[in-house]
Amino acid sequence: MSSSKVIHAFYNDDEVVLDAVKKVKAANHHIEEVFCPFPVHGLDKAMGLAPTRIAITSFMYGITGLGIAIWLTYYTMIADWPQDIGGKPSFSWAENMPAFVPIMFELTVFFAAHLMVITFYMRSRIWPFKKAENPDPRTTDDHFLMEIELHDNEEELTALLNETGAVEINVVDKH
Amino acid sequence: MYQFSGKLKMFSIALIVLGVLGIGIGFYNAPSTVEEAMEMVSSADHGDGHGAEASHGTASNEEHSSQSHSNEKHSSGTHSTDDVHEENHDEVTKDSHQSDDHSVNEAHGGNHDDAHAEHVFHQLQNRPWSAVYVALLFFLGISLLVLAFYAIQRVAQAGWSIVLFRVMEAITANLVPTSIIMLVVIVLTAMHGNHLFAWMGEGVFDKTSENFDPIVYGKRAWLNVPWWVIRSVFYLLVWNAYRMLIRRNSIKEDTVNDGYKLYKKNYNMSVVFLFLFMITESMAVWDWIMGLDPHWFSTLFGWYVLATLLVSAITVIAFVTIYLRSKGYLPKVNDSHIHDLAKFMFGFSVFWTYLWFAQFMLIWYADIPEETTYFVLRFTEYKTLFLSMLVMNFVFPILLLINSDFKSRPWFVIIGGLVILAGHYVDLFIMIMPGTVGGSWSFGIPEIGATFFFIGIFIYTVFSAFAKADPVPKGNPFLHESEHFHYFNIEHHSEEDNQH
């Protein structure tokens, strides 16, 4: 199958790779993936990726954390073992609410942050001890790599990529 | 170059005239004798906009005034403080108001009525002064914080904000008239032209006087009139000196072409200013606002007021920028600049909430009477304002400005900004009013007049200052970066409208 062949174009500048992505997209080629040593702002938009929905999950995790904090403070401080908070033995959650605000804040942030990171790992299919998927170790240092699937158009693509300022172009078999 | 249009000039002058009228009516209506004051309280006092408060107005007046009255006399101070303090626990209702009020009255004994009448009289006399004072500090503070924000841009060598420099400089021009008015107020206050500051009252430092106040007496090294005046004048001088120099040098930067020598000099000057600013701002706030409640103290107060004024200042920068851009005088300002200003509005709203809550929670938690009086007074007499301020300054900006797209739309920024400005005016209002007019507050002609007056001055000085310089600071080395500033995550709507 010819589609197992891919072309790897290397770049050494984030601005150049961003422009290259736009040019390749304009020439109607499908970009499989771009590997970067650091996040490049605007790259997802240039590649035509759908906007991330992680903010929505983060919001829901935050609400969950807030709910758990409210339940936790209510159960431990008011219901199960009523506490005299700051010399104000009202035994009402609402009247002692100011004392619980830091807990509510912290648990909201804790849930939102940790669960968002875990969600991101799961969606990106990465976990501890997983073998790296990036095709060239230089993409973890100072090079950017654009991967495009080949459909018997090697010469045309190579010419186009050369034009966009690629510093190295390889055709490899993808297993 | 921008031309200060005649229409806008007329508008600002009209606002000033209206404002002077409003302030004048406020002073004219203030009682000149105790009898007049009592008449006002007993008859039509609460017809003028108290709203929900009206129902228990008189009772709460008495209750409050006996409280702060005894604060001044202090000998009976702990009594009433404790009473009010208890109230807070019980979630005050109208009934408990009145019953507590009775007990306080009884505790105070026979001559209470006369002393109380005189106290209300002083509060009503203070009202037009306080109305001017709130608006004055609000506009002085905003102009000062715009200056500080501008200095931060210079010290941080920020790239994005260069195209906004002339807008910020123009706003700081408002520091001059507000400082002059502040100076007049300071001199008049020191000469006992008003009773805004309880600790400046007669006999407070005199051990033989019945007004003797041992707590204020203990603070006499700091709280004495000459030292207060010297400090106040010093703050104003420092701020105005920096403003004058940096404005002159900034315009010079456009043409000087000296290998950025002047630019570096301005950088150094801004570093020195920021150092002095952090100290003087905090001290000015103690002197001008915290001094109104001389028994109370909060170590966080300087920061808290800084946050209030900073978020208002950035909102004002955004407003003036959006206005001038819509008129086409700021072609280099794009949606990303507005987006950044809105981000600061959002961020500093949260910062304000953080500081407000940090101050509130510690006082609430520790529950020490000399600290809680501050919030008890605000929570009983100013409850509606107190709670609505939290919504306006925290909940509303969070909900409206959390969306990235909304932050680059001028209309959303203006709606959010109006609420933020109103909220922080209310914040300043309930910082100042309880210490000066106590329960005898209302929001009417004097307050609106004073606000109009200072808005008028603001428009006049800011736009005439903006007309005096090139809207683009051509000599700044980061100008190019600022012109091309583009936050990756937003579309530039207005540019598409203009250019395509």
Interface residues (C-beta under 8 A of the other chain):
Chain A: H41 G42 K45 I85 G86 G87 K88 S90 E95 P98 A99 V101 P102
Chain B: H89 E91 F357 F360 M361 W364 Y365 A366 D367 F488 N489
